[in-house]
Structure formats: C-alpha cells, structure tokens
C-alpha cells in the first residue's frame, strides 16, 4: 500500500507505509541508544485492527503538512522509572514530573529525527503532549492507518504507534 | 567558567549539565524559558549559553538576538531537534556559534564545547 503525499503535482511522490515505519523504527533505536545508551529490540510489528495496547505513560505528537498523522510513544511505568534513574541517579516509584518530562522529550526526539530522516519537505511537527495513567489506552480514528512497533529492552517494553491520515479520496 | 543552560525540559537541562560536568564545567545556571535565560544572562557574567530552540515566553532564537544586541560575543550553542536548513540559516544569521541536534550523546556535546572552551 502506498501513501500519496499532499504535495503539488510536480513534487508528488509515493512512499510505502513500510518505508515510513522503518524510518520511525530506526530513529527510535538511535534516540534510545544515544540518549540512554540502551540497545532496544524491535520484537513485533503489528497493525491496529484487532489489537489493543495498554500502557502507563504515553507521549503524543502530531505531524501535518505533506504527511499527516500522529506518533504515540507508550511506555510501561517501570521502564520510565529506570530511564529517569539513568539521568538523575535516583529511581522514582511513581509517575513524577520528571517521568512525564522524559517521555515528552523522547517523543519529541523520535518525531523530530524521523521527520528529518524522511527527507520530505513540508512536514510540520506539533508540540508533544504526555498522557499518564496506569493502564490507559490511546485510540486512533477508525479511518487512520496505524502501524505498531513493539520494542523490548532490559528495562521493559514500550510501543511506538504511528497513525497515518489517508490522503483524501484514497 | 560559567555556562547558562536554557531548556523548558527539566530532564534535558539535567542531561546537558551532566555532560558539562563530565568535561569539567561545574558552574552552571539554569533557565526554563527564553525570558528567564535573558534575565539570567543580564544578571550574571556567563561565558557560554546552551539553549533549546522551542521554549515558552521567548524562543532560543530570541535569546540569541537579545544577547547579541548587547554586543556580547560569548559562544551560544543551539541544542534542538529542529534541524531544518532554513532554521539553521536563521540561527547562524542571528549569531549562533554552533548547532547541536538532538538526540546527542555526551561525546557529541563535548566536541562542540571543546571548540570554544579551554578547560
């Protein structure tokens, strides 16, 4: 399946959902490697239909313009506590402002580096937001095409979800 | 030397300060937004500024413009995810000394600082 970009006809390109998803996966690995020093493994790739994820802290950032959609970075609380400990030296026991801050920063960096790596002009990123609450669920509109990347690492699991808005009429 | 670190993320300020500490820079000031950064610069004799691009009150670019308007030539390094070419050009024209894109590790930051600091 291809994604037609909302660009002028003379600049139109087609990209597959696979290429977009691979870019987000690669950038996620780089962010965790460079900022946390963590080696993360892509354990599973899935589609949204029929799948529900529940996590504890989620960073959400939208992108618009040439490509429209939303990136969600969802983490288990324990994983975020370990991440905060690596920066601050002390490990939280609950979802603190530092935990929220960290997830927001990770989401911003994954979104920003993915946007740069895609190399498509006209993509704008929104401001990241963070949702916290044990066992919450983030849902996309039924019309969105959603790619889900399950990662695992020593500190615990987390998920990257990318919801793409399908081009008008396609 | 004294370094001013401006970023609306408390975690990112801590990351940057930890990296500064690793290269021997232990005298640091923190600012959580652009206006705080400008106020801190005017109130304290800082030797370098590390600033994020997107911040509340005033942006990192605003910080650069106002610092340079005083005649100061201290090194200013922009730390940001916004690596678009047009924004880099705007930052350089405003007087940014160097540019560091997130994500970065301590070695990346150390290399940028070493260009301007003899510690």
Interface residues (C-beta under 8 A of the other chain):
Chain A: X30 X31 X34 X35 X37 X84 X87 X88 X97 X98 X101 X102 X104 X105 X108 X109 X111 X112 X113 X116 X127
Chain B: X9 X10 X11 X12 X14 X15 X18 X54 X81 X82 X83 X84 X101 X102 X103 X104 X105 X108
